[in-house]
């Protein structure tokens, strides 16, 4: 939503739900052109589509494959190009690391190096979370300051961790050190401007000290640094939309994205039914609910067509737990497409439905890519979805005389 239009936003008692099935969109094969969503049995989604406006979303723009951070920022109504966010900050926010505008956050993958310093396992044999916590404690005790800048280490999960650097005049235009392949050494960090060169010098020293401390570790004896990014502040949902918002998501990244825009974060759970129970329990206390479902994306990235179909069907079976709340506005979509045929994010537009009393009901009778192509909403930018939700909730006043 264009920030210049925010003065039009008003507050009322309406309830809005944004349900995001991560990586929802797909593509078919030459033998069977149906997508996972078209193959899945989805009677509840199809019935809802009959009662809603439908269409297709471009997460960023036609032909642009989005990262998860950019895609969700767009769904939240923030321009994904102007508000590009780094993976390090997302990881840090996702585990609740306090940051300021002088913070540089870096995602760490602990890795295994051979005697020549070459990578033989980029994930340190899927290190246990307990070992990851132990190693972060060791590094946190011994590597506390580099070149006068404070350094901290935080475990995330298994082989993943976060490095936080605090200090003024640091830049984040620094390359990842992960070469994305085995049998070669990590790449040295280099800064692409003077402030980022200071950050790169700190990272080189962090790598040197950490590698010395971890030399006797059987698996996690090296560091790969990714997503080196500076923290910045974002105007919250309350400031922009007068919405008291609640986020329900299992993965740290999506919890992190929601926290950056001021949402209250639900207690962690890994189960969709438990997420919907959290939604119902908190329903009286908030105006806007973001509910994130990860399994559709995970199956797509695994290249498992059948598993993605099953994940979609599970969402459909549980959907009455959401629709029975009768929200004033319910939008269901994906943040991007993750076709199992491609095993990765793609640029393909994502189906969307918007259910509200004021929705213009179209002729669409199923919720899938092909059907939604002819929907009343047409094809539009994900960034505009929040404005539509607010309008259907009666929360945007007339523009101009």
C-alpha positions as CSV (number, residue, x, y, z in Angstrom):
1,X,0.0,0.0,0.0
2,X,1.3,3.4,-1.0
3,X,2.4,5.2,2.2
4,X,1.0,8.4,0.9
5,X,-2.5,6.9,1.3
6,X,-2.1,5.9,4.9
7,X,-3.9,9.0,6.2
8,X,-7.1,7.4,4.7
9,X,-6.8,4.5,7.1
10,X,-9.3,4.4,10.0
11,X,-10.0,2.1,12.8
12,X,-13.1,-0.1,13.5
13,X,-13.9,-3.4,15.1
14,X,-13.4,-5.6,12.0
15,X,-11.3,-8.7,12.0
16,X,-8.9,-9.6,9.2
17,X,-7.1,-12.9,8.5
18,X,-4.3,-13.4,6.0
19,X,-3.6,-17.1,5.6
20,X,-0.3,-17.8,3.7
21,X,0.4,-21.3,2.4
22,X,4.1,-20.9,1.6
23,X,5.1,-21.8,-1.9
24,X,1.5,-22.5,-2.8
25,X,1.8,-22.1,-6.6
26,X,3.1,-24.8,-8.9
27,X,3.4,-25.9,-12.5
28,X,2.5,-29.2,-14.2
29,X,4.5,-31.5,-16.4
30,X,4.2,-32.3,-20.1
31,X,2.5,-35.5,-19.3
32,X,0.1,-34.0,-16.8
33,X,-0.3,-30.2,-16.9
34,X,-2.1,-30.0,-13.6
35,X,-0.4,-28.3,-10.7
36,X,-0.3,-29.7,-7.1
37,X,-3.2,-27.4,-6.3
38,X,-5.2,-28.6,-9.2
39,X,-4.6,-32.3,-8.4
40,X,-5.4,-31.9,-4.7
41,X,-8.9,-32.5,-3.4
42,X,-9.9,-29.1,-1.8
43,X,-13.7,-29.0,-1.3
44,X,-13.4,-26.3,1.4
45,X,-11.1,-24.0,-0.6
46,X,-13.2,-24.5,-3.7
47,X,-16.4,-23.6,-1.8
48,X,-14.8,-20.5,-0.4
49,X,-13.6,-19.5,-3.9
50,X,-17.2,-19.7,-5.1
51,X,-18.1,-17.1,-2.4
52,X,-15.1,-14.8,-2.9
53,X,-13.2,-12.6,-5.3
54,X,-10.2,-14.5,-6.8
55,X,-7.2,-13.7,-8.9
56,X,-3.4,-14.1,-9.2
57,X,-0.7,-12.3,-7.3
58,X,2.8,-11.3,-8.5
59,X,5.0,-11.3,-5.4
60,X,7.3,-8.6,-6.8
61,X,6.7,-8.3,-10.5
62,X,6.3,-10.5,-13.6
63,X,9.3,-12.7,-14.1
64,X,10.9,-11.9,-10.7
65,X,11.6,-14.8,-8.4
66,X,11.3,-13.6,-4.8
67,X,13.0,-14.6,-1.6
68,X,10.8,-15.2,1.4
69,X,11.5,-11.9,3.0
70,X,10.7,-9.9,0.0
71,X,7.6,-11.9,-0.7
72,X,6.2,-11.5,2.8
73,X,7.0,-7.8,3.0
74,X,5.0,-7.4,-0.2
75,X,2.0,-9.3,1.3
76,X,2.2,-7.0,4.3
77,X,1.9,-4.0,2.0
78,X,5.5,-2.8,2.1
79,X,7.2,-2.3,-1.3
80,X,9.6,-5.2,-1.5
81,X,12.2,-3.3,-3.5
82,X,12.3,-0.2,-1.3
83,X,12.3,-2.5,1.8
84,X,14.8,-5.2,0.7
85,X,15.8,-7.1,3.8
86,X,18.8,-9.3,4.4
87,X,18.7,-12.9,5.6
88,X,20.9,-12.2,8.6
89,X,18.5,-9.7,10.0
90,X,15.6,-12.1,9.3
91,X,17.4,-14.9,11.2
92,X,18.2,-12.7,14.1
93,X,14.7,-11.2,14.4
94,X,13.2,-14.7,14.1
95,X,14.9,-15.8,17.3
96,X,14.2,-12.5,19.1
97,X,17.7,-11.0,19.0
98,X,17.5,-7.3,20.0
99,X,18.9,-5.1,17.3
100,X,19.5,-1.4,16.7
101,X,20.2,0.7,13.6
102,X,23.9,0.0,14.4
103,X,23.6,-3.8,14.2
104,X,25.0,-6.0,11.5
105,X,23.5,-9.5,11.5
106,X,25.1,-12.5,9.8
107,X,23.7,-16.0,9.3
108,X,26.2,-18.6,10.2
109,X,26.3,-22.2,8.9
110,X,28.7,-24.3,10.8
111,X,30.6,-26.5,8.4
112,X,33.2,-29.2,8.2
113,X,36.6,-28.4,6.8
114,X,39.4,-30.9,5.9
115,X,43.1,-30.5,6.8
116,X,43.5,-28.2,3.7
117,X,40.7,-25.9,4.8
118,X,38.4,-27.2,2.0
119,X,34.7,-27.7,2.7
120,X,33.6,-31.3,3.0
121,X,30.2,-30.7,4.6
122,X,28.4,-27.4,4.3
123,X,26.1,-28.3,7.2
124,X,28.5,-30.0,9.6
125,X,26.7,-33.3,9.3
126,X,23.4,-31.7,10.3
127,X,24.9,-30.8,13.6
128,X,22.5,-31.2,16.5
129,X,20.9,-28.2,18.1
130,X,22.6,-29.0,21.4
131,X,26.0,-29.0,19.8
132,X,25.2,-25.7,18.0
133,X,24.2,-24.2,21.4
134,X,27.5,-25.4,22.9
135,X,29.6,-24.0,20.2
136,X,27.9,-20.7,20.3
137,X,28.5,-20.5,24.0
138,X,32.2,-21.2,23.4
139,X,32.5,-18.6,20.7
140,X,30.5,-16.1,22.8
141,X,32.8,-16.5,25.7
142,X,36.0,-16.1,23.7
143,X,35.2,-13.9,20.7
144,X,33.5,-10.9,22.3
145,X,35.1,-7.9,20.6
146,X,36.9,-7.4,17.3
147,X,38.6,-4.2,16.4
148,X,36.6,-2.4,19.1
149,X,33.2,-3.7,17.8
150,X,31.1,-5.9,20.0
151,X,30.4,-9.4,18.7
152,X,27.7,-11.9,19.9
153,X,26.8,-15.4,18.8
154,X,23.3,-16.9,19.0
155,X,22.2,-20.5,18.2
156,X,19.3,-20.9,15.8
157,X,18.8,-24.6,15.1
158,X,21.1,-27.5,14.3
159,X,24.0,-26.1,12.2
160,X,22.6,-22.6,11.9
161,X,23.5,-19.6,14.1
162,X,23.6,-15.8,14.1
163,X,26.5,-13.4,14.5
164,X,25.6,-9.9,15.6
165,X,28.1,-7.1,15.3
166,X,27.4,-3.8,17.1
167,X,29.0,-0.5,16.2
168,X,28.8,2.7,14.2
169,X,29.7,3.3,10.5
170,X,29.5,-0.4,9.3
171,X,28.2,-1.4,6.0
172,X,26.5,-4.6,4.7
173,X,27.7,-4.7,1.1
174,X,29.8,-7.8,1.8
175,X,29.7,-11.1,-0.1
176,X,28.6,-14.4,1.4
177,X,31.6,-16.7,2.2
178,X,29.7,-19.9,1.2
179,X,30.8,-21.1,-2.2
180,X,27.7,-23.3,-2.4
181,X,29.8,-26.4,-3.2
182,X,32.2,-28.9,-1.7
183,X,36.0,-29.4,-2.2
184,X,36.9,-25.7,-2.1
185,X,37.7,-23.3,0.7
186,X,35.3,-20.7,2.0
187,X,35.3,-17.4,0.1
188,X,37.0,-14.5,1.9
189,X,34.6,-11.6,2.7
190,X,35.2,-8.4,0.8
191,X,33.5,-5.1,1.3
192,X,32.3,-3.1,-1.7
193,X,32.5,0.3,-0.1
194,X,34.6,1.8,2.7
195,X,32.0,1.1,5.5
196,X,31.5,-2.4,4.2
197,X,35.3,-3.0,4.1
198,X,35.3,-2.4,7.9
199,X,32.7,-5.0,8.3
200,X,34.6,-7.4,6.1
201,X,37.8,-6.9,8.1
202,X,35.9,-7.7,11.3
203,X,34.4,-10.9,9.7
204,X,37.9,-12.1,8.6
205,X,39.1,-11.8,12.2
206,X,36.0,-13.6,13.5
207,X,36.6,-16.4,11.1
208,X,40.3,-16.6,12.1
209,X,39.6,-16.7,15.8
210,X,36.6,-19.0,15.5
211,X,38.5,-21.5,13.3
212,X,41.3,-21.6,15.9
213,X,38.8,-22.3,18.7
214,X,37.0,-25.0,16.8
215,X,40.0,-26.8,15.3
216,X,39.4,-29.9,17.5
217,X,35.6,-30.1,16.7
218,X,35.0,-33.3,14.8
219,X,32.3,-31.7,12.5
220,X,31.8,-28.0,13.2
221,X,35.3,-26.7,12.7
222,X,34.5,-23.9,10.2
223,X,32.1,-21.1,9.6
224,X,30.2,-20.1,6.4
225,X,28.8,-16.6,6.6
226,X,25.6,-15.6,4.7
227,X,23.1,-12.9,4.4
228,X,25.3,-10.1,5.9
229,X,22.8,-7.3,6.5
230,X,22.3,-4.1,8.4
231,X,19.2,-3.7,10.6
232,X,16.8,-0.9,9.9
233,X,13.6,0.1,11.5
234,X,10.2,-0.3,9.8
235,X,7.0,1.5,10.5
236,X,4.7,-1.0,12.2
237,X,1.2,-2.3,11.3
238,X,-0.2,-0.2,14.1
239,X,1.4,3.0,12.7
240,X,0.5,2.3,9.1
241,X,-2.8,0.5,9.3
242,X,-4.1,1.1,12.8
243,X,-4.1,-2.7,13.2
244,X,-3.3,-4.6,16.4
245,X,-1.7,-7.6,14.7
246,X,-0.9,-11.2,15.7
247,X,1.5,-13.6,13.8
248,X,1.3,-17.4,14.0
249,X,4.2,-19.1,12.3
250,X,6.4,-22.1,13.0
251,X,9.7,-21.1,11.3
252,X,12.0,-18.4,12.8
253,X,12.3,-16.5,9.5
254,X,8.6,-15.8,9.2
255,X,8.3,-14.9,12.9
256,X,11.2,-12.6,12.4
257,X,9.6,-10.8,9.4
258,X,6.4,-10.3,11.4
259,X,8.2,-9.0,14.4
260,X,10.0,-6.4,12.2
261,X,6.7,-4.8,11.4
262,X,5.5,-4.9,15.0
263,X,3.3,-7.9,15.2
264,X,2.8,-9.8,18.4
265,X,4.3,-13.3,17.9
266,X,2.4,-16.4,19.0
267,X,4.2,-19.1,21.0
268,X,6.0,-21.6,18.8
269,X,4.3,-24.6,17.4
270,X,5.2,-26.9,14.5
271,X,1.6,-28.1,13.8
272,X,-1.0,-26.4,11.6
273,X,-3.9,-27.6,13.7
274,X,-2.2,-26.1,16.7
275,X,-1.7,-22.8,14.8
276,X,-5.4,-22.6,14.0
277,X,-6.1,-23.3,17.7
278,X,-3.8,-20.3,18.6
279,X,-5.8,-18.2,16.1
280,X,-9.0,-19.1,17.7
281,X,-7.7,-18.5,21.3
282,X,-6.4,-15.0,20.4
283,X,-9.3,-14.0,18.1
284,X,-10.9,-11.6,20.6
285,X,-7.7,-9.7,21.3
286,X,-6.4,-8.6,17.9
287,X,-7.6,-7.1,14.7
288,X,-5.3,-8.7,12.1
289,X,-4.0,-12.2,12.0
290,X,-1.1,-13.5,9.9
291,X,-1.1,-17.3,9.8
292,X,1.8,-19.0,8.0
293,X,1.8,-22.7,6.8
294,X,5.2,-24.0,5.8
295,X,4.7,-27.6,4.6
296,X,3.5,-26.7,1.1
297,X,6.8,-25.0,0.5
298,X,8.9,-27.7,2.2
299,X,7.4,-30.3,-0.1
300,X,8.0,-28.2,-3.2
301,X,11.6,-27.7,-2.4
302,X,12.0,-31.4,-1.8
303,X,10.6,-32.0,-5.3
304,X,7.9,-34.1,-3.8
305,X,4.7,-33.5,-5.8
306,X,2.6,-36.0,-3.8
307,X,3.7,-34.5,-0.4
308,X,2.8,-31.1,-1.6
309,X,-0.6,-32.3,-2.7
310,X,-1.1,-33.9,0.7
311,X,0.0,-30.7,2.5
312,X,-2.6,-28.7,0.5
313,X,-5.3,-31.3,1.3
314,X,-4.4,-31.1,5.0
315,X,-4.8,-27.3,4.9
316,X,-8.2,-27.8,3.2
317,X,-9.4,-30.3,5.9
318,X,-8.6,-27.9,8.7
319,X,-9.8,-24.8,7.0
320,X,-13.2,-24.8,8.8
321,X,-11.3,-23.9,12.0
322,X,-10.6,-20.6,10.3
323,X,-13.9,-20.0,8.4
324,X,-16.0,-20.8,11.4
325,X,-14.7,-17.6,13.0
326,X,-16.5,-15.6,10.2
327,X,-13.8,-12.9,9.9
328,X,-14.9,-9.7,8.1
329,X,-12.1,-10.3,5.6
330,X,-10.2,-13.5,4.9
331,X,-7.5,-13.6,2.3
332,X,-5.8,-16.9,1.3
333,X,-2.8,-17.1,-0.9
334,X,0.9,-18.0,-1.1
335,X,4.0,-15.8,-0.7
336,X,5.4,-17.2,-4.0
337,X,5.3,-20.4,-6.1
338,X,7.5,-23.4,-5.3
339,X,6.8,-25.9,-8.0
340,X,8.0,-29.4,-6.9
341,X,9.1,-29.8,-10.5
342,X,11.6,-27.0,-10.0
343,X,12.5,-27.7,-6.3
344,X,12.9,-24.0,-5.7
345,X,11.0,-20.7,-5.6
346,X,9.8,-19.4,-9.0
347,X,8.3,-16.3,-10.6
348,X,5.0,-17.9,-11.4
349,X,2.0,-15.9,-10.0
350,X,0.1,-17.3,-7.1
351,X,-3.6,-17.8,-6.7
352,X,-5.4,-15.6,-4.2
353,X,-9.0,-15.4,-2.9
354,X,-10.5,-12.6,-0.9
355,X,-13.7,-13.3,1.1
356,X,-15.8,-10.5,2.5
357,X,-19.4,-9.2,2.5
358,X,-18.4,-6.6,-0.1
359,X,-16.4,-8.9,-2.3
360,X,-17.5,-9.0,-6.0
361,X,-18.3,-12.7,-6.5
362,X,-16.9,-14.0,-9.8
363,X,-17.6,-17.1,-11.8
364,X,-14.6,-19.0,-10.4
365,X,-15.7,-22.3,-8.8
366,X,-12.3,-23.8,-7.7
367,X,-9.2,-22.5,-6.0
368,X,-6.2,-23.1,-8.2
369,X,-4.0,-21.4,-10.7
370,X,-6.0,-22.0,-13.9
371,X,-9.4,-21.1,-12.3
372,X,-8.2,-18.0,-10.6
373,X,-6.8,-16.7,-13.8
374,X,-10.3,-15.6,-14.8
375,X,-11.2,-14.1,-11.4
376,X,-12.6,-10.7,-10.6
377,X,-9.3,-9.5,-9.0
378,X,-7.3,-10.1,-12.1
379,X,-3.5,-10.2,-11.8
380,X,-2.0,-7.7,-9.4
381,X,0.9,-7.0,-7.2
382,X,1.1,-8.7,-3.8
383,X,1.9,-5.3,-2.3
384,X,-1.7,-4.1,-3.1
385,X,-3.4,-7.0,-1.2
386,X,-3.3,-5.1,2.2
387,X,-5.1,-2.1,0.7
388,X,-7.9,-4.4,-0.7
389,X,-8.2,-6.2,2.7
390,X,-8.4,-2.8,4.5
391,X,-11.0,-1.5,2.0
392,X,-13.2,-4.6,2.4
393,X,-12.9,-4.2,6.2
394,X,-14.3,-0.6,5.9
395,X,-11.0,0.8,7.1
396,X,-10.1,3.1,4.2
397,X,-12.0,6.4,3.6
398,X,-12.6,8.1,0.3
399,X,-9.7,9.7,-1.5
400,X,-10.0,13.3,-2.7
401,X,-13.0,15.5,-3.1
